[in-house]
Structure formats: C-alpha cells, structure tokens
Amino acid sequence: MFRFVQKYKNQIKKMKFLTKSSLIFLLFSSILFSQNKHEFLGAIKLNGNDKTLITYRLVFEEKNGVINGYSVTDLDGVHETKNTISGTYDRKSKLLVFQEKDILYTKSKFSQSSFCFVNFSGKVKLVNNTSKIEGAFKGLYKNKQKCIDGTLALVGSNKIYNLAERVNKKIQKSNKIDKKVKEQNNPIAILDSLKINKLSKDQNLSVFWESKSVKIEIFDSGREDGDIINLYHNNKLILENYKVKHDKKILSVVLDLSTANEFKILAINEGNLSPNTAKIILHDSNRTFELFTSFKKNESAFITIIKKE
C-alpha cells in the first residue's frame, strides 16, 4: 500500500548434525519450508508523469494454493506502511493473485482514505526465494474505487542476499577501505536494517488495534549501557526514569476507547553508548508489533493506537 501524492519524491534507499534419519527429516522439512514461505524485495513504480519508485517488501506463506502474509512500502521512510495481504496461487498455471488488505501500522501522517492498495495478478514461478515477481498492478482505495496503477519489480530475498554477500566480501578484503567505513557500508547489515521497524526522532507510528488494552514489553536486545527513558500515555507519565535492561519491563494499559491513544517515548540520556535504544513489543489480542527506538538525549517519538472500526 502506498500514499498517493503526485509530488511524492521519496525514492529507493539503501537498496543501497545428527543421525542419518534425523538429517533426512531436517532436509525434507527445509524443502517444505522453502516451498511455502517466500520473501521478496524490490520496488513498485507508479504510472503517470512522476514515475515514482517506492521500496517494497513482500512476505507470504502459500498453503494449498492460499496466500497469506504482509507487505511493507517505503522501507525505513517517512511513509513506511505495513499491511496484510491475501490471495491465491495456482501451481499449474503459475498464476499468483494477491491484494493488500488491512493496515497494520503506518508512519504516514495522512488519513486512511488517502492510501492506495496494491492488487496484483500475474504469472510467477514460486520455486524458491530466487523467484521474481514482475508485472502491472491495479491500485484501489479501501472503498474499491480506482486510484493510481503501477508495476511491481521484486526479487527473492535469497538472490539479493547472495549478491550482497559477494559484494561484502570484496569490501572486507579491500585494504583501501577504512574499518569504520566497512562497517557502515556492510550491504548485508543494510538489508537487515530494512526489516526492522525503527522509530526515530519526532516520528509517529499509527497502529490499528483490535483489543481494549495493550501489553507493552520494553527491554534492551543488545548491550545494556544505561539508557533511560520516560513513557507517557495521553500525556500522563506512566514510566519514569526507567533504565532499559535485558529483563523485560511489562506494562498493561487499558485504552481509552473514546479517542486515539498516544504513547510518547522520551530519551532522558544516551547511556554509555550513543544513541539511546530500546526494543518495544506491543501485544494485541492475537498480534504483536515489534519496533526499535533510537534517540539522542531529549529526543522523542510517538506510537498512536487507533481502535479498528
């Protein structure tokens, strides 16, 4: 799904063991898994004069011809949006059909009615993660009215990671490149970072919610370095001067059903290692949302929980 704006200028970034019987079982399980679960990375191009390119990630599982999964548009961008997809796949005709459905979260400031959903139908060989998905898609608003169409150009993640690994080996072997530059330009790390929902200064993540409460887990998934945060719910301080640790801090918060519920995360310091970071997991009735915060001192960002209609 993408925000339809004629002068949208956000372009692609950062595209920059065992016994014999046990071994056979593991190999067989691996084959089944690779056949059913698929991940693609690439871009969608919008039609029209602008011909905008928007980064796109597609992850789904195929079981008995039924497709279920999610898509993410504008990876690590100001309009990053994740939503569910569903569809079908016919192995005989190789026809893949999927439609974007419900919004799971978005960083865009625009209303739901302004988002355009990708509806794709085309022939694809889902043999492994080196497959490609290419072709035209139809853009439809939530009310099924037509918006802007475009084309998909996606490649299986295995193929991209294999290429990134070859590039990284050349970078690491070079004596002309500084060690710090090597670390900053590791293509595998860049690809991995695109899969993480990061919340940075002044960003707002809108999450569409089903239950009447939220369970929040806060912890340090890396090295404990003394990062301290405050957490607010609708401007009320609910966690003060909390030092983020490996052990999870768990909060249960009853939501105000009459309005949107805003949670503000504020960095009190930057610990021993800048920046101030934390992993936060939000638990809905049958879904979880994971994100990482990354702030300098006194920086903050927001999570807005919106009750689904």
C-alpha positions as CSV (number, residue, x, y, z in Angstrom):
1,M,0.0,0.0,0.0
2,F,1.2,3.5,-0.8
3,R,0.2,7.0,-0.1
4,F,-1.0,8.6,-3.4
5,V,0.7,12.0,-3.7
6,Q,1.5,13.4,-7.2
7,K,4.8,15.0,-6.0
8,Y,5.9,12.1,-3.9
9,K,9.7,12.2,-4.0
10,N,10.7,9.5,-1.6
11,Q,12.9,7.2,-3.7
12,I,14.6,3.9,-3.2
13,K,17.1,4.0,-0.4
14,K,19.6,1.5,1.0
15,M,18.8,-0.9,-1.8
16,K,21.7,0.8,-1.1
17,F,24.3,-32.7,13.0
18,L,22.9,-35.9,13.5
19,T,21.8,-39.4,12.7
20,K,21.0,-40.3,9.1
21,S,17.3,-40.4,9.7
22,S,17.3,-37.1,11.5
23,L,19.3,-35.5,8.7
24,I,16.8,-36.7,6.1
25,F,14.0,-35.3,8.2
26,L,15.6,-31.9,8.5
27,L,16.4,-31.7,4.8
28,F,12.8,-32.7,4.0
29,S,11.4,-30.1,6.4
30,S,13.7,-27.4,4.9
31,I,12.5,-28.2,1.4
32,L,8.9,-27.9,2.5
33,F,9.5,-24.6,4.3
34,S,11.3,-23.1,1.3
35,Q,8.5,-24.1,-1.0
36,N,5.8,-22.5,1.2
37,K,7.3,-19.4,2.7
38,H,8.5,-16.6,0.4
39,E,10.1,-13.2,0.8
40,F,10.7,-10.6,-2.0
41,L,12.4,-7.2,-2.0
42,G,12.3,-4.5,-4.7
43,A,10.1,-1.6,-5.7
44,I,6.9,-0.5,-7.1
45,K,6.8,2.1,-9.8
46,L,3.7,4.4,-10.2
47,N,2.3,5.2,-13.5
48,G,2.0,8.8,-14.8
49,N,4.4,11.7,-15.3
50,D,6.1,11.3,-11.9
51,K,7.1,7.6,-12.3
52,T,7.9,7.4,-8.7
53,L,9.8,4.4,-7.3
54,I,8.8,3.2,-3.8
55,T,10.7,0.4,-2.0
56,Y,8.6,-2.6,-1.3
57,R,8.9,-5.8,0.7
58,L,6.5,-8.8,0.3
59,V,6.4,-11.8,2.7
60,F,3.8,-14.5,2.5
61,E,3.2,-18.2,3.0
62,E,1.5,-20.4,0.5
63,K,-0.5,-23.4,1.7
64,N,-2.8,-25.5,-0.6
65,G,-3.0,-22.6,-3.0
66,V,-3.9,-20.0,-0.4
67,I,-1.7,-16.9,0.2
68,N,-1.4,-15.0,3.5
69,G,1.2,-12.6,4.6
70,Y,2.1,-8.9,4.6
71,S,3.7,-6.1,2.6
72,V,5.8,-3.1,3.6
73,T,6.1,0.0,1.5
74,D,8.6,2.8,1.7
75,L,11.0,0.8,3.8
76,D,12.5,3.0,6.6
77,G,10.9,6.0,5.1
78,V,8.5,8.7,6.4
79,H,5.6,6.9,4.8
80,E,6.6,3.3,5.8
81,T,3.4,1.2,6.0
82,K,2.7,-2.4,6.7
83,N,-0.5,-4.2,5.9
84,T,-1.8,-7.7,5.4
85,I,-2.1,-9.4,2.1
86,S,-4.2,-12.4,1.0
87,G,-4.7,-14.2,-2.3
88,T,-4.2,-17.4,-4.2
89,Y,-1.5,-19.3,-6.2
90,D,-2.2,-21.9,-8.9
91,R,0.8,-24.1,-9.3
92,K,-0.3,-25.5,-12.7
93,S,-0.9,-22.1,-14.3
94,K,1.7,-20.3,-12.2
95,L,-0.9,-17.6,-11.6
96,L,-0.2,-15.5,-8.4
97,V,-3.1,-13.2,-7.2
98,F,-2.9,-11.1,-4.1
99,Q,-4.5,-8.0,-2.6
100,E,-3.4,-5.7,0.1
101,K,-6.0,-5.6,2.9
102,D,-5.9,-4.1,6.4
103,I,-3.3,-1.6,7.6
104,L,-1.3,-2.9,10.5
105,Y,0.8,0.2,11.0
106,T,1.9,3.4,9.2
107,K,4.3,6.2,9.8
108,S,2.4,8.4,7.3
109,K,0.5,11.4,8.6
110,F,-2.3,11.1,6.1
111,S,-5.7,9.6,6.6
112,Q,-6.6,6.0,5.8
113,S,-8.8,7.1,3.0
114,S,-5.9,8.5,1.0
115,F,-4.0,5.2,0.8
116,C,-3.9,3.2,-2.4
117,F,-3.8,-0.6,-2.1
118,V,-1.8,-2.9,-4.5
119,N,-3.9,-5.6,-6.3
120,F,-1.7,-7.9,-8.3
121,S,-2.3,-10.7,-10.8
122,G,0.4,-12.3,-12.8
123,K,2.4,-15.5,-13.7
124,V,5.2,-16.3,-11.2
125,K,7.3,-19.4,-10.7
126,L,7.3,-19.9,-6.9
127,V,10.1,-22.4,-6.9
128,N,12.3,-20.8,-4.3
129,N,13.4,-17.4,-3.0
130,T,15.3,-16.7,-6.2
131,S,11.9,-16.2,-7.9
132,K,10.9,-12.9,-9.4
133,I,7.6,-11.0,-9.3
134,E,7.2,-8.6,-12.2
135,G,4.2,-7.0,-13.8
136,A,1.4,-4.5,-13.6
137,F,-0.8,-4.0,-10.6
138,K,-4.1,-2.1,-10.1
139,G,-4.4,0.5,-7.4
140,L,-7.6,0.6,-5.4
141,Y,-8.8,2.7,-2.4
142,K,-10.3,0.9,0.6
143,N,-13.8,1.6,-0.9
144,K,-12.6,-0.2,-4.1
145,Q,-12.6,3.0,-6.2
146,K,-9.7,3.2,-8.6
147,C,-6.6,5.2,-7.7
148,I,-3.2,5.0,-9.3
149,D,-1.8,1.9,-11.1
150,G,1.8,0.9,-11.5
151,T,4.2,-2.0,-11.9
152,L,6.0,-4.4,-9.4
153,A,9.6,-5.4,-9.7
154,L,10.6,-7.8,-6.9
155,V,13.3,-10.4,-6.5
156,G,13.5,-13.3,-4.0
157,S,15.5,-12.2,-0.9
158,N,17.9,-15.2,-1.2
159,K,19.2,-13.9,-4.5
160,I,19.6,-10.4,-3.1
161,Y,21.4,-11.6,0.0
162,N,23.7,-13.8,-2.1
163,L,24.7,-10.8,-4.2
164,A,25.1,-8.7,-1.0
165,E,27.4,-11.3,0.5
166,R,29.6,-11.3,-2.6
167,V,29.8,-7.5,-2.5
168,N,30.6,-7.5,1.2
169,K,33.4,-10.0,0.8
170,K,35.1,-7.7,-1.7
171,I,34.6,-4.7,0.6
172,Q,36.0,-6.5,3.6
173,K,39.1,-7.8,1.7
174,S,40.0,-4.3,0.4
175,N,43.0,-2.7,2.1
176,K,42.0,0.7,0.7
177,I,38.8,1.0,2.8
178,D,38.8,2.1,6.4
179,K,37.4,-0.4,9.0
180,K,34.7,2.0,10.1
181,V,33.6,2.6,6.5
182,K,33.5,-1.1,6.0
183,E,31.2,-1.5,9.0
184,Q,28.9,1.4,7.9
185,N,28.7,0.1,4.3
186,N,28.1,-3.6,5.0
187,P,25.3,-4.4,2.5
188,I,24.0,-7.4,4.5
189,A,23.6,-5.2,7.6
190,I,21.8,-2.6,5.4
191,L,19.4,-5.2,4.1
192,D,18.7,-6.5,7.6
193,S,18.1,-2.9,8.8
194,L,15.3,-2.6,6.3
195,K,13.4,-5.4,8.0
196,I,13.4,-3.6,11.4
197,N,10.6,-1.2,12.2
198,K,12.6,1.7,13.6
199,L,11.2,4.7,15.4
200,S,13.3,7.8,15.3
201,K,13.1,11.4,16.4
202,D,9.6,13.0,16.0
203,Q,8.2,10.1,14.1
204,N,4.7,8.8,14.8
205,L,3.7,5.2,14.3
206,S,0.0,4.7,14.0
207,V,-1.1,1.1,14.9
208,F,-4.6,-0.2,14.2
209,W,-5.8,-2.1,17.2
210,E,-8.4,-4.7,18.0
211,S,-8.5,-5.2,21.8
212,K,-9.4,-2.9,24.6
213,S,-6.0,-2.9,26.2
214,V,-2.3,-3.1,25.3
215,K,0.5,-5.1,26.8
216,I,3.9,-3.3,26.3
217,E,7.3,-5.0,26.7
218,I,10.4,-2.8,26.9
219,F,13.9,-4.2,27.0
220,D,17.4,-3.9,25.7
221,S,18.0,-6.5,23.0
222,G,21.7,-5.6,22.7
223,R,24.3,-4.4,25.3
224,E,23.0,-2.8,28.5
225,D,24.6,0.6,28.6
226,G,22.4,2.7,31.0
227,D,19.8,4.1,28.6
228,I,17.0,5.8,30.5
229,I,13.5,6.6,29.1
230,N,10.2,8.1,30.1
231,L,6.9,6.7,28.8
232,Y,3.7,8.7,28.6
233,H,0.1,7.6,27.8
234,N,-2.1,10.5,26.6
235,N,0.3,13.0,28.3
236,K,0.3,11.1,31.6
237,L,3.6,9.8,32.8
238,I,3.3,6.0,33.3
239,L,7.0,5.0,33.4
240,E,9.6,7.5,34.8
241,N,13.4,7.4,34.5
242,Y,13.3,3.8,33.6
243,K,16.7,2.2,32.9
244,V,16.3,-0.2,30.0
245,K,17.7,-3.7,30.8
246,H,17.8,-7.1,29.2
247,D,15.0,-8.2,31.6
248,K,11.7,-7.1,30.1
249,K,9.6,-4.4,31.7
250,I,6.0,-5.3,31.2
251,L,3.1,-2.8,31.3
252,S,-0.6,-3.4,30.8
253,V,-2.5,-0.3,29.8
254,V,-6.3,0.0,29.4
255,L,-7.1,2.0,26.3
256,D,-9.4,5.0,26.2
257,L,-12.0,3.8,23.6
258,S,-13.4,7.3,23.1
259,T,-10.2,8.6,21.4
260,A,-6.9,7.6,19.9
261,N,-4.3,6.6,22.5
262,E,-0.9,8.3,22.2
263,F,2.2,6.9,23.8
264,K,5.3,9.1,23.9
265,I,8.8,7.7,24.4
266,L,11.3,10.3,25.6
267,A,15.1,9.7,25.9
268,I,16.4,11.0,29.2
269,N,20.0,10.3,28.3
270,E,22.2,8.4,25.8
271,G,23.7,5.9,28.2
272,N,27.4,4.9,27.8
273,L,26.9,4.3,24.1
274,S,25.0,6.7,21.9
275,P,22.2,6.6,20.8
276,N,19.5,5.7,23.4
277,T,18.0,2.5,22.1
278,A,15.2,0.1,23.2
279,K,13.2,-2.7,21.8
280,I,9.4,-2.4,22.3
281,I,6.8,-5.0,21.6
282,L,3.1,-4.3,21.6
283,H,0.7,-7.1,22.1
284,D,-2.8,-7.0,20.7
285,S,-5.4,-9.8,21.1
286,N,-3.8,-12.1,18.5
287,R,-1.0,-10.0,17.0
288,T,2.3,-8.4,18.1
289,F,4.1,-5.3,16.8
290,E,7.9,-5.0,17.3
291,L,9.9,-1.9,16.9
292,F,13.2,-0.4,17.9
293,T,13.7,3.2,19.2
294,S,16.8,5.2,18.5
295,F,17.2,8.7,20.0
296,K,19.7,11.3,21.2
297,K,19.2,12.9,24.6
298,N,15.8,14.7,24.9
299,E,14.5,13.3,21.6
300,S,11.1,11.6,21.5
301,A,8.7,9.8,19.2
302,F,5.1,8.6,19.4
303,I,3.0,5.5,19.0
304,T,-0.7,6.1,18.3
305,I,-3.0,3.2,18.9
306,I,-6.2,3.6,16.9
307,K,-9.1,1.3,17.6
308,K,-10.2,-0.5,14.5
309,E,-13.8,0.2,13.3
